[in-house]
Amino acid sequence: MSSPILCNYSPAGEYIKDHTLVFFEGWWHLFSISGIKGYSHLYNGNEETISWSISKDLTNWDFRGHVLHASLRKGEFDQHEIWAPFCMPAKGRFYMFYTGIVHPFRPMCHEKLGIHHPHMVWEGHKETIGMAVSTDFTSWEKISDREKGISIPGRDPHVVYDSDNKRWLLYSTGKTVNGLSQEYVSQSTDMVNWEYIGICVLFPPFDDVPYSTTESITVLKHPLNGRWIMLGNWQYALSDNPLDFTQSCVHKYYEGEADYHKRMDELGYACEIIQWNGKWYRSGVLGVMDHWVLGFHEIEWDPDGAFHVVKSSLVKWQF
């Protein structure tokens, strides 16, 4: 049997970035920002759609196409780009939350300038969370307001069901204020109408890591202690209240270990947590910048903390 730690996947000619995984009727469905290999997200034509791939074993993937696209219409919240999908089944349908981007400054550039592309001018840049629904993973209908999305702040949505209070909670990456990365929380009872609640966590900066600690956050109930745990790229927090992690201590993974930075390198970023065949895995965006691939680490939960890696992906993320 193949192991997910052998996974080293991106669609041909593309890279994998922020992604979401859904298991349904024996198949894993992977949705990811669609990036052109070798080019940064700053280029025209890049990260304007969502790629869709399927797998039986989390190792061998078949690319099925692109399923959700930027509107390319002036005045709409997803005019230029689509980022950070999150998909989950609920109420007999599949719900896809995503970040729509308006970025007016998109000059043509033929050279591979990476992060030095002049698109780095952020004047007029806008990020809005929207939503689409499907019954078959293939055809997606955008159902949020064309200008306002679902009318809550932030980007990089993550949704979890709070069974104790019979509501869905949506976590979104917020602004960085005074060096602290904010995460927002919103709630809904029907998955369509959302109410913004407020800031739920403040993540301090992390040493020399170029990506925000709150990007593509994951929140779930800790499998061993039953508390809510919020997992960022490099840090985590525990709380009894899923609406408020601000009173909790924020901890770094591998805190205190001698080979701390080396261990951090293996994790990657924009991660998801899944369970399959009795084991837990943390997916990650790994490999070389603008050539990223999907990889998995097998993890085990720590009762008083987050997790530790049991088997690491064969792909390493390179700063």
N, C-alpha and C positions, 0 to 999 in steps of 0.2 A: 504494500500500500504506500502510495506517495505521501509525503509529509508537506504541510503548508510552508514549512521553513525553507523548502526548495523553490518556492515561488519567486519568480524574477520576471514580472510581466508588465508589459505595456502594449497597447495596440500598435500594429506596424506603422512606423513613421511618427508615432506620437509618444508623449510622456504621460505618466499618471501623476495626478496631484491630489488635491482634496477629493475625497471619495466617500462612498457609502456602500454598505453590503447588506443584502436582503436574502434570506433563505426561504424558498417557496417551492413546494412539491418536488423536493429532491434536487433542486438546482440552486446554486448561489448566483445572485445577480449583482454585478459590480457596476456602479455608476460613478463617473469621475469627470472632473474638469478635463476637457480635451485640449491638449497642448501640442504644438508642432515641435517635434524633436529637434533640439539644437537652437531653438529660439526662446526667448523669455516671454512671459505673459504680456509684455509691453507692446508686442508687435500687432499691427493690423491683421485681422483674420485669425488671431490666436485666442484661445480660451473663450470662444464665442458659442460653444455648444457643449453638450454632455455626451460622453462616450458610454456605451453599454456593452458589457461582456458577460458571459455565463460560464459556469464551471460546476463539475460534479465533485471536485476534490480540493478546491482552493489552490491548486497548483497549476493545472493545465486549463487555460482559458481560451474561449472562442469569442472573437470580436463580432458583435451583432450589428453595430452601426451607431448612429447618433440620434438621440431621441428628444432633445429639448434644445431650442436655439434662441439666441438673442433676437429681439423683435426687429432690430434695425429700423425702428420707427421713432422719429423725433417726438419727444414728450413722454415716452414710455420709460418706466423705471429700469427696464432691461434692454435699453437701446443698443448697447455696444458689446457687453460681455456677460457671461453667466459663470458664476463661481460656486464652489462648495455645496454640492447637493447633499441632501439628507432624505432618505426614503424609508418609509415604514408602512406596514399594512394597518388599517383601522376601518371599522364600519363598512366592511365589504369592498373597500377600494385600496389602492396604493396612493399614498400622499408623498409628493416630492416637494421639499422646501429647498430653496436656492437663493443665492444672492445675485440680484440684477445690478449691472454696472452701467452708469453713464460716465463716459470719459471723453469730453469734447476734443481734447488735444491728442489726435491720433495721426501723426504725420507718417507718410510712407518712408520706409527705410529698407534698403536692400542688403546692407551689411549686417553680419551677426555681431551686434554690439552688446548683446546681453543686457545687463542692468544699466548700461550706459546709454541705452536707447533714449532719444529725446522725449519719448512718451512719459518720462519721469516727471514732467510738469503736471501738477495735480489740480490746477485751477479748473473748477467746474466738475471735479470728480464727485460722484455720488454713489452710495451703496444702499440698496433697499432689498428687504427680504420678500420674496414672492412664493407662490405655491401653484403646483399643477397636480392633477389627479389622473389615474389610469385604472383600468380593470385588467389589463393584459401586459403591462410593462412596455408595450410597443407604441401605442397611441396615447399621448399626454395632452390634456386640456388645461391651459392656464386659466385659473379661476379667480385669481386675486385682481384687485383694482389695477388698471393699466398704468396709472400714475403713482399710486401710493403703496402698491403691493398689499401686504397684510397689515400695514400701518403700525408696525412696531420698529424700534431702532435696532441697529447692529447689523452684523453680517455672520456668515458661517453658522447657520442654524443647526441645532441638535434638539430633538424632541424625545421626551420620555413620558410614559403614562404613570401618574401618581394614583395608584389604586386605592390608597387610604382615603383620598379626598375626591376620587372620581373625576379627575381632570387631567389634561395633557399640559405639560410644561415645556416651553420652548426656551432654550438657552442660546444667546447670541453674543458674539464678540463685540465689545464696545470700544470706546476710546481709551487712550493711555493718557492719564492725567497725573502730573507730578511724579512721573516715572512708574506709576502703578497701572497695570492693565485691568480694565474693567470687564466684567461679564454681566450681561443683562438677563433677566428672566421675565417671561410672559406666560399667561395661562389661557386655556380654552376648555370648554365643555363639549364642543362639537367639531373641533379640528379646523374650523373655517373662520370663526370670529375670535380674535385674539385681544387680550387685555394686557397692556404693559404694566408690570409691577414695579420694577426698579433694578438697581444694581445689587447683585447677589454675591459678588466676590471681588477682591482686589488682589491681583497677583503681583508680587514685587519683581523687579527686573532680574534676569538670569545672566550670569557671567558670560560675556562674549558669545552669546547665541543670537543669531541674526533674525530669528523668527519670534513673534509674540507668543508668550506662554499661553494665551487664551485662544489661539486660533484652533478652529475645529475641535471644540471642547467635547468631552464625553462625560455624561452623568448617568449613574445607575445606583441601585442599592448594592452595597458591598455584600458579596455572596457569603462571607463568613460572619460578619458582625451586624449586618442588617442596617447599618447607617448609610446615609447618602454619601457618595463619594464623587467628587468632581476631578476629572483627570485632564490636565493640560498636556502640552508637548513635553514639558520638563518638570512640572510640579503638580501637586494634588492637594486637596483639602477634604476633610470629613465633616459632616454636620448631621444633626437629627432633624433639621428643618431644610427641605429642598429649596426653599425660597431665600435662605440666608446662610451663606458660608463666611460672611465677613467677621464673625466672632471666632472662627476656627483658625488654628495655626496652619500656615501653608508650608508644606514640606517638599523638599526636592527628592526625586528618585535617587537611590543609592547614596543618600546623604551620609557623609562621614567615612565612606570607603576610600581606601588609598588610591585605587585606580578609577576614581569617580568620573573624570572627564572621558576616559576611554570607554567606560561603560555607557555614558550618555550618548556617545557617538553611535552606538548600535541601534538606538531607539527610532531614529527618523522623526518625522513630524506628520501633522494632519492625520492622527491615528484614530482607529476604531477598535472597540473591544467586542469580540464575538466568542460564542461557545459552540463547539462542534465535536461530536463523537466523544463526549465526556471530558474534553480538554478546553482550556481557555487560550485565546490567541489575541495578540495586539497587532493589528495591521499597521503599516507605516509607509510613508513616501521615502524611498531609499535610493541610493546611488548618486550619480553625478548631476549637478545643477543643469536644468533644461534637458536632461536625459533620464529623469526619474522613473523608477519602476515601483510596482507594488511588491511588498515583502511582508512576511509574518514572523513574529516571535511567539514561541509557546511560553506561556506565563503560568505562575501559580500565585494565588492570593496570599497576602500576609494578614493575619487576624487583626493586628494593631496598626497596619499601615496600608500600603497600596498593593504592589505585587513585586515579584522578582522574576527575571527571565530564566527559564529552565533550558530552553534551546533557542539560540539566536538565529535569526535569518542569515543565510549565506551572503546576502547583499548588505553592504555597509553604506551608511549615509556619509557623504563627504562634505565637511563644512566648506 
